[in-house]
Amino acid sequence: MELPAYRPPSEAYSLLVRATRNCPWNKCAFCAMYRGKQFSLRTVEEVKEDIITARQLWERVKKVSLSLGLEGRVNHLVRSRVIQESGTDIASFPWLYRENLTAFIADSNSLAMPAKDLAEVVRFLRATFPEVIRVTSYARAKTLLRRTPEELKTLRETGLDRLHVGLETGDDQLLALIRKGATASEMAAAGRKAKEAGFEFSMYVILGLGGKQLWQQHAIGTAEVLNAVDPHFIRLRTLMIQPGTLLEELQAKGEFHPSTPVEIFQEEKLLLERLEVTSHFVSDHISNYLALDGKLPDDKEALLSNLNAVLEQLILYPQAATNLLQPEHLRTL
Ligand code: SF4
């Protein structure tokens, strides 16, 4: 069974189905995830074999659970028995422990598959795992725009429920700088198209991406795109400059100046203030300094007051802000 190296944090307990390998774009200035790796499609047959293998594992684990009187639940006793009987350690398959099973189709842009092949994969997944309550995937805005409304509608009808798209920023200057390969209006159009086809839509934003120079226009442009789309989820992560990326080079040349934690909180505040959406606003990534989770617009005031409280503390105690830059902080979040 071939497994992907990455999935969104919200899919940590999902059954992972690798339908493509790596990223067909692979140029974003901040991203090192698939550096040096070639994009390739997997055949529908290969993907189906993985789904069958996953089902066989599921059946074996459930059988062991029932034999132990656990009514299908999975715990350490089941794990030990499965290891004894088959040598397979199911600890690395967290989806087996979950009652409400969800699935994620990887890698970075499953919509790059021919639409009929992806629809076949989703159909087969749904038929093989009728227990699955949600199927999601990453997609690039540009690829989404290339799919016809009919193709998207078919994908939705076969049971692909949610698309995760990296907006990163809604500012055109910054989108060009980070080589995202899409403009703000294309990002907005892709989001609206996905929603019109009936998908739940999740957009990712990178706090700190504009650095000291562009943080304000980053926040303002991003809010504009998000307002135009009104995605179901807005998910935040904070920039961590990765070795080997263009952004690292720009920083080394003195052309990119990372924001401080205080500046990042100010940026997040400006973004939130400008939002006029009905989205879930979530910072659920290990890179974020503060975990936030609220439904807009109802929770906007509470979220802002949370941010203000942290900002006040950081301004009063600058040492605390310095500590936020230490990797240890990130590791323990
Ligand atoms: S599209 Fe996504 S995975 Fe591909 S390079 Fe950009 S951020 Fe990385």
Residues whose N, C-alpha, C, O or C-beta is under 5 A from the ligand:
A	BS01	SF4	C23 W25 N26 K27 C28 C31 S108
